[in-house]
Amino acid sequence: QGSNITSQVCKDEKLELGTTNADSLDLELLLDYDQANNTYSLNGNTVSLYTSIGARVNLSFNVTLTTGTVETVRTKTFYVNNAERSADILTLTAYDKMLNFEIALGPTTSGTAYNFLVIACNSCGVTLGNTANELAMMPNGNLDIYIDPLSADKISTWRDLVGYIALLLGGNARIGSDDKLYIKQFSDESVRTIPASWRYSSQIVDYTTKYSGITATYQLDKSIDSVSNDTSDGLIYDIGVNPFLQVGVKDIRVSALSKIITALQKVDYTPSKFSCQCDPSLECMDVITLVDIQATGSKPATITKITLALNGKVDIVCSGENPNKIDPDTGLDKRFKSIAENNDQDAIHYYDYTNGEEIEIGDKQTKRVITFRYGATKTSRV
């Protein structure tokens, strides 16, 4: 009945980095009621509210191609988080494995983003889908990082950590159809062209979303690091305080920001909202191109939200902020707000560290085990 799958990487019209959104499944099942035994069943199997929690749900779509061939598309695995029964209808709410990371942060490590993601996945029962080489090719993938003590209160769960790592790599964290964690970046390669004949309705803006620069807050002295590219008519992406970008050497911070804004240069999108025929193969962060009628001349855009109605249509949102929109708060106002929000009082922080992968040290061999940088404006002892 009223069942759908919702996938989202951005909360509003603004494109975001470092998101860790979980896809959700809302499923209504019509049950058979055995009055004699006072039991409910589905396809001959007895159903209980209590045994439904934690159950795995996999859905398959049979898609008929233009050639007449029927292709089966499987969704990712969802895990039931809530179950309610009303009369003979069982309503299930399920999420993907991103919620596994919603547990308190344990001992962390130092090293590259790969090292941190490995220990996060191992601690939360999720497999990392990206290889070490794939992550090394991303912005800051080879950078030695650590959690800055002054801003460590921003990371209370493994999910927080994964989000900040994804931002550092210029991407977002997603759970794939294979149940693995992936860091996905914005792309400029369109995977699907959607003509007007496929769309039931559409809204397409008259501006293009792109980025001219990036800013970040260095919490130790509340200064702002900024990097610009060759584009002069784009947006400025403010990442605020990232605990992994609190290195005392400004050149290292600026270099990291330069790599992120370089990755954002692929963003040259025409935002839109539309509904079309059910296509279960489309995913968030896929780039699509609308053509015909009001879409003529528009540029591709990345999918930031999909609502797929089972046995129905699909509603798609391709977000993107207007570079020409006037904000009542100036950039300086926003920076002052960010600094005020992150103004830390005198505090003592303690941290446990562990290695993200096995380290072999041979006889008479010297090898770096941990990297830790810090800065202080008062007398400190480490």
N, C-alpha and C positions, 0 to 999 in steps of 0.2 A: 504494500500500500504506500503510505507516505514515506518512502525511503530514499536516501541520497548519500553521496560521498562528497565531503567538502575538503578541499585542499587549498592552503593559503600560505604565502610567504611574506606578504606585506599587509599591514593593518588598515591602511588608508591609501590615498592617492600617491603617497611618497614611496619611491623605491627605497628599499632598506638592505643593509648588509648585516650579517651576523645573526640572522633570525634562526630560531630553532622550533618552528611551528610543527605541531603534530597534525597529521591528517585525521579526519574523523569520519565515522560511518554511523548513520542513524538508520536503523533497520526495523521495520514492522513485519511481524510474522503472524499469519492466521493459523491458530492452533485447532486441533481436533480435541473435543472435550468428551471424556468417557464418564458419564454421569454415574454409572454403577460403581466405578472404582475411584471416582472423584480425582481423576488424573488428566493431565494435558499431554498431547503428543504432537510431533511434527514428523511426517513421513514415517509413522510407525514407531518413532523413538520418543520415549517419555522425556518431557522437558520440565526442568525445575529451575526456579529463579536462582536458587543458591548455587547450583552446579553450572550456571551460565557464566558467572563472573570468572574472568580469566580465560574463557574459551576462545579459541582461534576461529576467525571467520575469513574465508577466502571466497571471492566472487569471480565468476567467469562470464564474459560477454561473447556471444557468437556474432561476429560482424561479417556481413555479406559484401564482398568486394565487387567492383564494377565488372570484373571478369566472371562473376558468379561463384567464385570460390568463397567458402566460409572459413573465416579465420577466428580462432579462439584467443581472446585477450584476457589474461588474468590480472586482477588487481593485486595490490600488495596485501599482506596479511594484517588484519586488524585484531585487536584483543579486547574482549568485552570488559568494559569498566563499570557499566550500570545496566541493570535489567529491571523492567517494570511490566506488570501484567494487568490489563484491564479487560474484563470479560474474557473473550477468547483471543485477544491480541497480545502478543509478547513484543515489547519494544526494547530494543537493544541499542546501547550507545557504546561504540568501540573506537579505539585509537591505535595508531601505529606505534612502533617501538621507541619513538622519541620520548615518550613518557618514562621509559626506563632510566633516563638520565636525571629525572627529577628526584634525586636523592642527595643527601648531604655530601659535600665534598670530602674526600678522604685525602691521604698523603699524596702529594703531587710529585713532580719531577722537574728536571731542567733539560734543555736540549732544543730540538726543533719542534715544529707543530705536529709532526708525525709522532714524536715521542709522547706528547701530551694526549693526542687523540687515541693512541694505543692504550694508554693506561686508563683513560676515561671509558673506552669501550670494554676493556677487560673488567673494570670495576662495576659495570652496569649490565653485563650480559648481552652486549651487542657486538657484532663483527664490523670492523672497519672495512668499507668497500674500496676506498682509494688506496692505491699502493704508495709506498714511500717515494717512488720516482714521480708519480703523478702529483703528489703534494709538493715535492721539491720544485716542480715546474711552475707552481703558483706563486703569486707575489709573496715574498717573505718566507717562502717554503724552506729555505736553507738558513734562516736567521736563528741564532741561538737566543732563546727567550726564557723568561722566568716570570713568576707572579710578583708584582711589586707590592711590598708590605703596606705602603700607604693607601693603596687602592684595592687591597685584597678583600675588603669587606663587600665589594661588588660581586664577588664570586662565592656564593654560599652553596651551590649545587653543581654537580657535574654538567648539568644542562647549561648553566651560566658559563662555565669554562668552555664548552664546545662552541657556544655562541661567539665569545670573544676571539677564539681561535679562528672561527670561520670568517669573522670580520677582518682579522689580520691577513687572511689569505684572499681577501677580496671576494668572498662568496657567502653563501648561506648553507646551513646544515639541513640535509634532507634524508629521510629514510626511503631507500629504494624499494622496488617491487620484490627484491630478493631479501628483504628484511635487514639490509646492511646500511651503515651510516656513510653518507657521501657529502663531501663539500662540493657544491655546484656554483659555478660562476655565471654572471650574465654573459650572453653570447650575442654575436651579430649574424649568426647563420640561421636562417629560417628553415624550420622543419616541415611547415605545412602552409599551403596557400588556400585561403577560404574565400570562395566567390560569393556573391550576393545570393545566388540560388540556394546556397547551403544555410544562409542565415535567416532566422525568423525576425530578428530585430537587431539594430546596432546603433551605437552612439560613438562617434569618432571626433576627437578634438581637433582644433586647428593650430596646434603648436607641437613642437618637437622637444622631447626631454633629452638633455645631455648635460654633461658636467664639465666645469671649467677649473675646479680646484677642490681641495680637501683641507679641513682643519681638524686639530686635535688639541686637547688640553693636557699640559704637563703639570701634574698635580703638585709636585714639590714646591714650585714657585708660582703656580697658577698662571703660567705663561701659555700663549697660544702658538702652536706650530702650524704653519700653513704651506701648501704647495699648490702652484697653478700650472696648467698646461697651456697649449697653444690656442685653446678655444676661449673666446672672450665673451660669448653670449650664453654660457651655460650656467648651471647651478653650482653652488658650493656645498659639498657634502661635509657635515660636521659630525664626527664620530664621538665627540665628547672625551671622556676619560676611558681609555682602554688599559687595563692592568698590565698588558703585555707590551705597551708602548711607553713605559715610564723609565726608559734607559737614561742615565745621566748625561750621556753624550748626545748633544742635539743633532749632530750629523747623522747618527744612526736612526734617530726618530724621523728626521726629514726624509732620509733614504727609504724608510719603510712606507711613509705616506706617499712618496713618489711612485712606488710600485703599485700601491692600491689605486691611485688615480689613473695610472696607465691602464690598469685592468678595466676601469670604468669608462675608458674612451670607447669601448665597444657599445656603450649605451647611446643610441641615437634612434629613439623610439617615438612613434606616434601612438599615444595611449588611446584605449577604446574599451567599450563594454558591449557585449553582444551575446545573443543566444543562437544556438545552431543545433544541427542534428547530433545525436548522441555519438561521441567519439571517445571511448574509454582509453585510447592509446595516448591522448594528450596529457601532459603533466605540467605542474608548475615549473616555471623557468624555461619551458620550451619557448622558442621564438616562432611566432606565426605572422603571416602577411595577409591582410584583408585587401581584396581587390573589387572593382566594379562600383558603380553608383557613387555614393559619398566617400568611398574609400579610395577613389582614384587619386593617385599621386601621394598617398600616405606611405609612411615608412613602416618597416616591421616593428613588432613590439613583443615584449616578453610576458608570458602568462603569470600573473601574480595571485589569482584566485580562480578556482574552478568549483562549481557546484553541479555535480552530475546526478540527475534524477534517474533512479533505476527505471528502465523501460520508458524513458522520457527524453527530454532535451537536456542540453548542458548550457549553463550560464558561465561566461568567461569574462574576467576583468583583467585588463592589461594596464597596470598603474603607471603613472608618470607625472611628476610635478611640473607646473607651468613656470618656465624660467622668467616670464614677464610679469608674474603675479607679484603685487606689492604686499609685503608683509608689514603689519603695523609695528612689529618688533624689529629693530635693526639688528644686524649681525653682532654688533657690540653688545646690545641688550641681551641677546641669546647667550653670548659668551659669559657675561656677568652672572646670568642665571645658572649656567652650567658650573661655574666656579663656586657659586654660593651653595649649590646643592652638594658639591663634593668637598666642601671645606671640612677637613678632618680635625678633630680635637687631639690633644696629646693622648697618645695611646701606645700600649705595648702589644705587639703582635708576635705570636709564636707559630711556626710552621714546621710540618714534617715533610720530608722529601724522600722519594724512592725513585729508583731508576725505571724508566719506561720500558726498557728491554734489557736482556742479559748483556753484561759487559765482561769481556774476556781480557784479562791483563796478564801478559806473558812474563816470564822470569826476567827481571832487570828491565822491564818495559815501563815507560811512563805514558799514562793515558788520562785525559781529562774525564772526570766522573761527574762533576757538577759545575755549572756556571752560575754565579750569583753577583749581580751588580746592585748597588744601592747608593742613595744620596741622602744627606741629612743637613738640616739647617741648625740642629742643636747637637750637643755632645751625645754621641751614640756609641754603643758597644755591640759588636756582632761576634 
